């Protein structure tokens, strides 16, 4: 049966607020250098949430609908919060952990797993640890209870289950504090201590990505970064901050942002740029020692227009 991969797919693909749930954060590996999350309950009614639900609804008559019927789990209704964490982004398949808070009908799910041929690879602290049957993929998942699930590479899931049992340490105090700060007022957030120069190796263009995408050496000086997105009834607020090697580097980043903003504003007559240009007019950009902070707001109505314009198929070329 091909439905079993849907379960793992739902847990893995979900990674894309009140302060983040401490029960979830305590499962994150202590060496995590990138942690991101989404408060699904709050984001669900936002512009982005509605678009995501539309995408799920468009495929509800196929495998997804069967999966919901057999497991009793519908991510459109039952997801609450998701956290993604990894200690590395430079390897091809970095070890990653996804922790999901939701409403799980464990009796139905266990029955589904048996029918689909899944088997618990082992039991850790009373928790069954599942891997994909007849697969060499380095992936596994487990349901800690009726409201908490973990998925990811096998070793990261095993380690998370051990941490739940009291063995192993949580993430560093500095990372934990920053995560709490960014997640408290945002629906989607990300915190990373991976320097941009190292992070760029995982981006299109490799080590040249910062120069090509963000304007030169200034951004290569970023040692830590954080981002948060908050959805309200009428707008989306984006907050970003970067900690650089020196105060001079922080000022250089602000100068590059101002330059890029000017370039956008010079093209404000274009329909696809107008809303962003107007948002940049009210942009808040500050530097404080080695930290650069940026806040920008986009009206929801304008975001929908931008999204719809990008979603329209390109006009056929005349021959």
C-alpha positions, 0 to 999 in steps of 0.5 A: 500500500502506498499510503504509508509514505503519506504519514511521514510526508505529512510530518516532514513537509509541515516544516514551512505565536505565543512563545514556542511550546517548551515541551517541543523545544526540549526535544531539540538537539543541544547542538542545533544551529538552526531552529524554525517554527510555525504556530499553525493555529494562528497562521491557519486563518492568515492569507498564507494559511488560506493559500496552503489550505487551498493547495491541500484541498485541491488534492483531497480526492486522492491518496490524501483523502484516504490517509485522513479517513484511515488515520483520523488525522487531517492537518488542515484541522489537527495541526497545532505547532511545528518546530524544525531543527538542524545542527548543519546545513552544509551536508547534502542530507543534514540531520534534522528533527521535526517536532509536531504538536497536534491531535492524533488518534493513536489507535487509528494511526497504529492500525493504519501503520500495521495495515500499511506494513510499518513496524516499530524498529525499536522501543525507547522508553516505552515509545515505539520508533517507526521506520519506513518499511522496506526502505533504506532511507535514513528516516523515522518517526514516533508518536510520544502521545496523542498530541506530540510526534517527532520525525526526521533522521533516525539518530535525531529521532532516537536522541529526541526520545532519549532526551524526553526520558531525561537523558541528554541535554536541551539546546543552549541557553542563548539559543533557547532564549532567542527562540522564545523571543522570536516565537513570542510575537510571531506566527512563523520564525527562524533563529540561526547561529550559522554564519552566512558564509557557511550557510551560503554553501547550501544555497543556489550558487554555493559560496557565491550566493551572498554576493549574487543574492544580497550585495557583496561581502557585507552579508558574509560578515553575519554570524547570527540571524533571526526572522519572524513573520506575524499575520494580522487581519490587515497586514503581514509584519516581517522582523529580521535581525542580524549580528555581524562580526563588527559594528562596521559590518552592521552599518555596512549591512544597513547601507546595502539594505538601503541601496536595495530598497532604493533600487526597488523604489525606482521601479515602483511604477511596475504593478508587481513592485508597487506594494513592496515599494510602498512598504519600503517607504515605511521600513524601519532600519536600525543598527545597535552595536553589531546588530542590524534590525529591520521591520517591514509591513505589507498589507494583506490585500496587496500580498494577495494581488502579488501572489495572484500575479505570480500564480498566473501562467505566463502568456503564450509567446507569439510565433 
